Amino acid sequence: MRSNMTQKDVSEQSGITITTIHKFENGTSGNMSLGTFLLLMKAIGQIDALDELMPELPESAYLIKSEKKVQRIRHKKS
């Protein structure tokens, strides 16, 4: 958390209620939305720390170019 930020400061900066912030700090928030979580992380200056939590993902198969594409042959109806 940014130095000397109070729950009130975080609430005013993020638009999240003090009750929600308190529940998050105590681990009793239960069902916080992703949007609320991101607002909270941004308000406390930790939004960039999310990169450390994300696993390294393999390259998408859609982005991998095959060297030679097989061309489809359409047969005419007789």
C-alpha positions in Angstrom: 0.0 0.0 0.0 1.2 3.5 -0.6 2.7 5.0 2.5 0.3 6.5 5.0 -2.9 5.8 3.0 -5.9 5.2 5.1 -9.0 3.2 4.2 -10.8 6.6 3.7 -8.1 7.7 1.2 -8.4 4.4 -0.7 -12.2 4.7 -0.7 -12.2 8.2 -2.0 -9.6 7.4 -4.7 -11.3 4.2 -5.9 -15.0 4.8 -5.2 -15.0 1.5 -3.2 -16.8 1.7 0.2 -14.7 1.6 3.4 -16.7 -1.5 4.4 -15.6 -3.4 1.3 -12.0 -2.3 1.8 -12.1 -3.4 5.4 -13.5 -6.8 4.5 -10.8 -7.2 1.8 -8.1 -6.4 4.3 -9.5 -8.9 6.8 -10.0 -11.7 4.2 -13.8 -11.7 4.7 -14.9 -10.0 1.4 -16.2 -13.3 0.0 -17.4 -12.3 -3.4 -15.5 -9.2 -4.7 -15.9 -8.5 -8.4 -12.8 -8.4 -10.6 -13.6 -4.8 -11.4 -13.6 -3.8 -7.7 -10.4 -5.7 -7.1 -8.7 -3.9 -10.0 -9.9 -0.5 -8.7 -8.5 -1.4 -5.3 -5.2 -2.5 -6.7 -4.9 0.7 -8.8 -5.8 2.9 -5.8 -3.1 1.4 -3.6 -0.5 1.5 -6.4 -0.2 -2.2 -6.9 -1.8 -2.7 -10.3 1.6 -3.5 -11.9 2.1 -6.3 -9.3 -0.5 -8.4 -11.0 2.0 -9.2 -13.7 3.9 -11.2 -11.1 0.8 -13.3 -10.3 0.0 -14.2 -13.9 1.5 -17.5 -15.2 3.5 -17.5 -18.5 1.0 -18.6 -21.1 2.0 -20.6 -24.2 1.7 -18.9 -27.6 -1.7 -19.2 -29.1 -2.2 -21.8 -31.8 -4.0 -19.2 -33.8 -0.9 -17.0 -33.8 1.5 -19.7 -34.9 1.9 -19.7 -38.7 2.3 -23.0 -40.4 5.0 -23.0 -43.1 2.7 -24.5 -45.7 -1.0 -24.4 -45.8 -2.9 -27.2 -47.3 -5.2 -25.9 -50.0 -8.7 -27.3 -50.1 -10.0 -28.7 -53.3 -13.6 -28.3 -54.0 -15.2 -30.8 -56.3 -18.0 -29.6 -58.7 -21.3 -31.3 -58.4 -22.1 -33.5 -61.5 
